[in-house]
Amino acid sequence: MRARARLDTLIGLRFVASLMVFLSHTVNRGVFTSAEANSTLKNVFNEPAIGSVMFFFMLSGFVLTWSAREKDTVGGFLRRRFVSIYPGYLVCWLAGIGVMLVIGQAVTAGATLPSLLLLNAWVPVPQVVAATDPPTWALSCELLFYLCFPWLNAMIARVRPQRLWALAGVLAAGVIVAPLVAQPLPDGQQSPWDALPWLASWFVYALPPVRMLDFVLGMVMARIVMTGRWIGLRLGHAVVILLVGWALSFVLPGLYSWGPPVVIPMALLIAAAAANDTQGRGSLLRTRLFIRMGRISYSRYLVHYLLIEIVFFLLAGRKFGWVEGLVFIVALFAVNEAVSWLLRTTVINPVNRRWLRPRTQMREAVG
C-alpha cells in the first residue's frame, strides 16, 4: 500500500463538509417566509454542520500524519502550518472587525484580541469565542493540535500496529462520554446558538483539549491505514454508516446528539476514503469538480460567515418564498465561491509560494 498516495477523495469530502457548514449558517438566519420551512431546514443542516467540524479536526490529524516528513524539524513544521493558515485568517480577522462596525456590533479589545492570537476558544465567553469571524474559533483548536503534533506523532508511531484499533476505541469513547463529563458544569447562561447551557456546550464543542480527541483519533486512523491494519470497509459502506449516525443525532438528547453518534462513522469514513485512493478506486468525490471545490474549502470557511452577516444585514429581515429562497441561497453560494477564490489567489497562494518553498530555493530567489 502506498502510504504517500494522493488523498483526492478526502479533498472532495472537504468540499461536502464545508458546504454543510455554509448551508447551516445560511438557513439558520431564516431565509423563507414559512416558519416551518426555516425550522425544518435548520434541523436538517445543523447536525451535519456540527459533524463537519469534527470531520475537519479528524481530517487534520489524519492528513498531517499521512504526510509527515521523517527528517522534519519541529520549527520547520510549525513554520509551514503558520504560513498556511494565518495570513488568510488575519485578512478575514480584519474584515470581521469591519463587518462588526457595519452591522453595529461593539468592538472591544477584550472580545477581539484573543481571536487575533488564536486563543478565543479557550475563553468561556460567547462574545470572545465568536469574535470576529465566528467559525474561526476552530483555529484555536488547530493551533493546539499543531503545537502538540510533533510529539504526538512520535508517540503514536511507537504504538504497535496490533494495538492501534484499541487506541482508536479509547479515543472514540472519550468523545462519547464528553457530554456526560460536562453535565456537572454550572448551568449559568444559555448558549446563544442553541437551547443548552453555555458552559457545557463550550466544553464539549469548543474547548481545544476536548476537541483534541478528534484530532488524535484522525492520527490513529492514518496509522491504521499506513500499517496495513485497515479492515477493508468500502467507501460506499462507510457513507451508509455515517448516514445512520446522522439519523441517530436527530433522536439523541442535547449534547449527546453532537459528537457521539458520528465519531465512529466519521473515523471509518476518513480511513475508507484514504484506502479507496491508495487502491486506485474511482469515486465521485475524486472528480475534477469536487477536487477543485475542495481545494478552496479553507478560504470558504474563512469568508462565508462574514458574507452571510453582511448580506442578511442588508436584507433587513426580508424573507423569501420557496423558489426565491432557493435561488437566493444558490446566488449567495456563488458569490461566496467568488470571494473565496479571490482570497485564495490573492493572499493564500502567493504567501504559500513565497514562504513554503525550500530554503535553498528561497536563497536563490533573493540572489
N, C-alpha and C positions, 0 to 999 in steps of 0.2 A: 504493500500500500504506500502511495506517495504522500508522505506526511506534509510536504510543502505544496501540494496541489492548490490551484486557484479555487477559491470558495465562491463561485459565481452565484450559486443558489442562495447562499446567505446574503449576498448583496441584494438579490431580488427580494428576499424576505425583509430586509431593512426598509425597502420601499413600502411594502404592505403594512409593516408596523407603524411607520411614520404617517402613512395615510390614515390609519385608525386614530392616531393622536390628533391629526388635523380635523378629521370629521367629528370627533368627540368635542373638541374645543369649539367647533363651529356650531353644532346643533345644541350645545349647552346654552347658547345665547338665546334660543327661542326664535328660530328663523320663520316659522309658519304661524299663520293666524289661528290654526287649530291647536288648542292647548293639549289635546290628546295626542296629536302628532308629535308635538315637541317633547312630551313626556315619554312617548314610546321610543323615539329616536335617541333620546338621552339615555334611556335604559339599555338600548341595544348597543350603543357605541361606548358607553362608559367603562364597562368591564374589559372589552378588548384593549382600550387605551391604557388602562391600568396594567394589564398584562403586557402591553408593548413596552412599558418602562422596564419591567422585569426582563423582557427579551433583550433589550439593548444592554442592560447590565451583564446579563449572562453571555451575550454575544461578545461583549468587550473582553471578558475573561477568556473566552474560547479563542478568539482571533489573536489576542496577544500571546497566548501560549502556543498556538499553532505557528505563529510567525517569529517566535523568539529566536534571537541570534545567539549562537553558542558563545562567541567571544565578545558579546556586547558588554559595555560598562554601564553601571547604574546611571552615571552622569549622561552618557550618550542616550540611553533610553528615555530618561526624563526630559532631556532637551527636545527630542523628537516629539514626545507627547505634548509638551507645552506649545511647541511651534504649530502642531497640528490643530490644536483646539482653541488656543487663547486669542490669537489675532482676530478671528471671525467673531468670537464671543465678545471681545472688547468693543468692536464696532456695534454689535447689537445691544450691548450694555449701555453705550452712549445713546443709541437710538431709543432704547427703553426710557431713559431719562426724558428725552424729548417727547415721547408718547405720553408719559405721565403728566408732563406740563400741559400738553394739548388737551387731554381729557379731564384735567382738573384734579388730579391726584397729588397729594402732598409729597414733596421730595425732601427727605431728611437724611442727614448723614448716617444716623443710627440705623435706618432701614435699608439704605442703599450701599453703604461701604462694605458690609460683609460679603455682598454678592460680587463686588469688584474683586475681592480676594478669594472668591470661590469658597467661602466659609458659611454661606447663608443657611444651608441645610442643617447646620449644627445648632442653630438658634431656634428654640421652640416658640417662635412668634410668627403668626401668619404673614404679617406685612414684611418681615425680613426674609422668610423663605421664598416668598413670591416676588420680591423685587429683583431687578427692574423688568426682567423678561421672565415671567413666572415659570415656564417649563424648564428653564436652565438651572433650577435648583439641583437637578440631577448631576450637573458638572461638579458640584461639591462632593458628591459621592465618587465620581470618576477620579477626582484629584486624590482622594484617599486610596483608591484602587491602584492608581499609578505609583504612588509613593511606596506602597507595600508590594507591588508585583514582583520586583526582582527577588525578594526574599521568599515570597510565597511560591514563586515558580521553582526556585531551588528546592524548597521543602517538598512540594508535590512531586517533583522529578525523582525524589528518593523513595516515594511510596511504591511498594511492589505492585506490579500491574494487576495481580490477582486480588488486591485489596482496594482497587480504585472504585469498584461499584459500591462497596460498603461505605467508603468515604462519601460518595455521591449521595447515598441514602441518608447519612447523618446530616449532611448539609440541607437536603430537601426537608428533612424532619425539622430542622431549625426554622426554616421558612414557615412550615405548617404550624408550629407552636408559637410563633412570634405574636399573633393576636392574643393568645392566652397569657403570655408574659406581660402584654400591655394592659391587661384588664385592671390590675390594681392601681394604675396611674389615676390621679385625681380627675374627676370629670371636668371641672372647670368650664371654660367656654366651649361652645360648639364650633366645630370646624366650619369655615366659611364656604367650603366646597361640597360638603355632604352633611348629613344629619347625625354625625358621630362625634364623640368627644374629641376635642382637638389634640390633646396630648397623646392619646392612644393612636390616632390617625398619623400624627407626625412620627411617632416611634416606629410604627410598622412600615410606613410608606416612604419617609424621607430621611430618617436618621442614617448617616453613612455606615456605621459599623453593622447595623442590621441589614442594610442592602448589600453589604459585602458578601453575605451568604450567597446571593445570586451570582455575583462575580466569581467567587471561588468555585461554585458549582460549575460554571462555564469552563473554568480552567480544568477541572477534573474531567469533564466530558471530553475536552480536547485530548487529554492524556489517554482516555479510554479508546478513542478512535486511533490515535497515533501509535498506541502499543498493540493494536490488533485485538482489543477486548470488546469491540462493538458487537452487539447481539444480532446485527443484520436486519433490524427493523427498517422496512422500506419507507421512503418519504411520504407516500400517499397514506400509509397506515398511521404514521406519526401525525399527519394532519387530522385524521379522523379522531385520534386520541385527544388532540388539542381541542377539537370541537366539542367533545364530550366534557372536557374540563371546563370549557367556556359555558356550556349549558348548566353545569353544576354551580357556576358562580351566580346564576340567577336565583337559586333556591337556598344557598347558604346565607346565614345572617351576618350583617355588619362586616367587620374586618375579616371574617373568615371567608368572605366571597372574593377577596382581593388576590393574595398570592397562593394560598393553599390549594385551590382546585386546579391551578395551571402550572405549578412549579415543576412537577414531574413531566407532564406533557411537553412543556417548553424545553426542558433539558433534552428530552428524546427527540424533539423536532430539530433542534440545532445540530445534534450529533448525526441524525439521519440525513440532514441536508448536506453536511460535510462528507459523510460516507458516500452519498449519492454522487458528489463531484469527484471524489478520489477514484470511484469506479467508472467514471465516464458516462454515467447515465444522463439522459436528457430530462429536462423538465421545463414547464412554462416559465418558472422563475429564473431560468438561465438564458432566456431570450434577450436579445439586444435591448428591447424597450425596458424590461424590468431592471436590467443591469444599469442602464443609463439613469433611470429614475432612482435606483438605489444609491448611486454614487453621489447624488446631491441630498441625501437624507439628512446629513448633519446641517447643511445650510437650511433645509426645510424646517428642521427642528428649531433653529435659531430665530427664524424670521416669522414663522406662521402666526404666533400669538400676537406679536406686535401689529401685524397687518390686520388680524381679526379685531383687535382693540380699536384701531383707527376706523375701520370700515363700519363697525357697529356704532361707534360714536357718531359718525356722520349720518348713519341711518336714523338716529334719534328715536329708536323704538319702533320703526316701521317693520311690519310683518308681511309675509307673502303667502299666497295660495300655493297648492302643491306644485303646479307646473312652474310658476315663477320662482318658488323657493328652490326647486331642484336646479333650475337654470342659474340662479344666484350662487348656489354652492359650487357648481362647476366653474362658473366665471371666477369666483373667489380663489378656487384652487389654481386656475390657470394663471391668475395674477401672482399668486404665491409662488408658483413654479418659476415665473419670470424673475421675481425678486431673488429667489433662492439661487438661481443660475447666475444672476448678476453678482451676488455676494461671493459665490464660489470662484467665478472667473476673474473678478477684480481684486479680491482680497486673499482668499484662502489659497488658491492655486499659485499665485505669484509668490506669496510668502513661503509656501512649501518648496517651490522651485529654488528659491534663493537660499533658504536656510536648512533644507533637508538633504541637500546634495552632500556627497562625501567631502570631507575636509580637503582632500587633495584637489578636487575639482574647484572648491571654493578658493583655494590659494591661487590656482591657475587663472581663475576668473578675475581676481583683483591684481594680477600682474606679478 
